[in-house]
Amino acid sequence: MRTTFHHPRILVCLWLLGSAIVAAAADGRWVASWATAIEPTQGGDLPPVPLADKTLRQYVRVSLPGQRIRLRLSNAYGDSPVQVRAAAIARVPDEAAIGGGTIDPATSRTLSFRGAPGAVIQPGEDLVSDPVAFDLPATADLAISLHFGTIGSARVSGHRGSRTDSVIAPGDQTTAAAIPPSTAKTRWYLIHAVEVLAEPQGRAISILGDSITDGLGSTTNRQNRWPDLLAKRLAANPATAGVGVGNMGIGGNAIFGGLGPAAVDRFERDVLELAGVRYFILFEGVNDIGSFNDGNAATRAQDLIDAYRDLAAQAKARGLEAYGATITPLGGYHTAARESARQTINAYLRDNDDFDGVIDFDAAVRDADNPEVMRAEYSLDGLHLNPTGLQALADAIDLGIFVP
């Protein structure tokens, strides 16, 4: 039998460390301040160069402020282990520097993983850093720098729709004030969430969506997707300043299929498992409708409604408030049968007992004289919205629903 000897001083240190962790947890809860949906990468979405022995610096805009934060990485769809040798976070000097490779070095903090400077993320697993003291204001821009060791495959997990440039450089430059953007890619890789130790009343919104939520139509490096704009409204309102936003939109996604994992398949990870989640917004279905044949549109519309009911029930069973958002005009997907299906689904969303409420995005952006189309000043292509239209979506939400 093996006997393990514990020195008294070690035991005291471990007890003090454990006590500190328990005390911190009692004073707050971990809440997502930023989050994105993880998806497989392939083809043009793969990193532009091998990441082994490279530093990858990525930029995000958080929502919820905090003084202690941690980073969540995910290799959910990778097919080989990923070795992280070093990691650091830092504030961005100014908005113009987003995606440009620079940080404010005075704010830089090195991260650890179970006390070590690095760790290996196995395929299908997440990796969460140790908490670190960090002054994170609301809606601040954050740089996340990762130095990689061995990576067996280029197929790391990521997110296609970052609308934010990431830069790659040789060696360990995780704390460098500037990385020359010699290699850049408008993608995110492996980063899944930034979580803050919030006040006990801190809470997060998970928005399950497609390209409209993911930010198609927003401006690269400007962080003006409608969830970002909602986060600014929440932060400016004292009654909702404790609410974080997780943007779980994936371009081309659908309830039953589309690009990336189907909404019904990723619901548990992207909604129910989001740190501190309290509210769920469902804004999906337009890509499902776009796949309808005119002959089966009515039946498929009912399938969507049944799926909405099921997702709302799952959310409410976990103590979440669930809100259904009406589907905005179809643009190039439009046929008479598909439009009828959209109207059927929206009528259900406006008058049902399955959700706690409706967010009427359709009413906010449709043309008053021709409600089957989007208002011209909001439209990018008839289906997606331009920045003015994305602001209209954010402004259409009653912040009172997020007040306990």
BELVENKA-V715761 format. One record per run of one state. SS is the DSSP state (alpha for helix, beta for strand, coil for the rest). FROM is the first residue (numbers start at 1). TO is the last residue. If there is no record, write none. Layout:
ss=SS from=FROM to=TO
ss=SS from=FROM to=TO
This chain:
ss=coil from=1 to=7
ss=alpha from=8 to=27
ss=coil from=28 to=28
ss=beta from=29 to=36
ss=coil from=37 to=38
ss=beta from=39 to=39
ss=coil from=40 to=42
ss=alpha from=43 to=45
ss=coil from=46 to=53
ss=beta from=54 to=61
ss=coil from=62 to=65
ss=beta from=66 to=74
ss=coil from=75 to=81
ss=beta from=82 to=91
ss=coil from=92 to=94
ss=alpha from=95 to=97
ss=coil from=98 to=101
ss=beta from=102 to=102
ss=coil from=103 to=104
ss=alpha from=105 to=107
ss=coil from=108 to=108
ss=beta from=109 to=110
ss=coil from=111 to=112
ss=beta from=113 to=113
ss=coil from=114 to=115
ss=beta from=116 to=116
ss=coil from=117 to=118
ss=beta from=119 to=121
ss=coil from=122 to=125
ss=beta from=126 to=128
ss=coil from=129 to=131
ss=beta from=132 to=136
ss=coil from=137 to=140
ss=beta from=141 to=151
ss=coil from=152 to=157
ss=beta from=158 to=159
ss=coil from=160 to=165
ss=beta from=166 to=170
ss=coil from=171 to=177
ss=beta from=178 to=178
ss=coil from=179 to=182
ss=beta from=183 to=185
ss=coil from=186 to=187
ss=beta from=188 to=189
ss=coil from=190 to=190
ss=beta from=191 to=198
ss=coil from=199 to=202
ss=beta from=203 to=209
ss=coil from=210 to=210
ss=alpha from=211 to=214
ss=coil from=215 to=225
ss=alpha from=226 to=236
ss=coil from=237 to=237
ss=alpha from=238 to=240
ss=coil from=241 to=242
ss=beta from=243 to=249
ss=coil from=250 to=252
ss=beta from=253 to=253
ss=coil from=254 to=257
ss=beta from=258 to=258
ss=coil from=259 to=262
ss=alpha from=263 to=272
ss=coil from=273 to=276
ss=beta from=277 to=283
ss=coil from=284 to=285
ss=alpha from=286 to=290
ss=coil from=291 to=296
ss=alpha from=297 to=317
ss=coil from=318 to=320
ss=beta from=321 to=325
ss=coil from=326 to=330
ss=alpha from=331 to=333
ss=coil from=334 to=335
ss=alpha from=336 to=350
ss=coil from=351 to=356
ss=beta from=357 to=359
ss=coil from=360 to=360
ss=alpha from=361 to=365
ss=beta from=366 to=366
ss=coil from=367 to=373
ss=beta from=374 to=374
ss=coil from=375 to=375
ss=alpha from=376 to=378
ss=beta from=379 to=379
ss=coil from=380 to=384
ss=beta from=385 to=385
ss=coil from=386 to=386
ss=alpha from=387 to=395
ss=coil from=396 to=398
ss=alpha from=399 to=402
ss=coil from=403 to=404
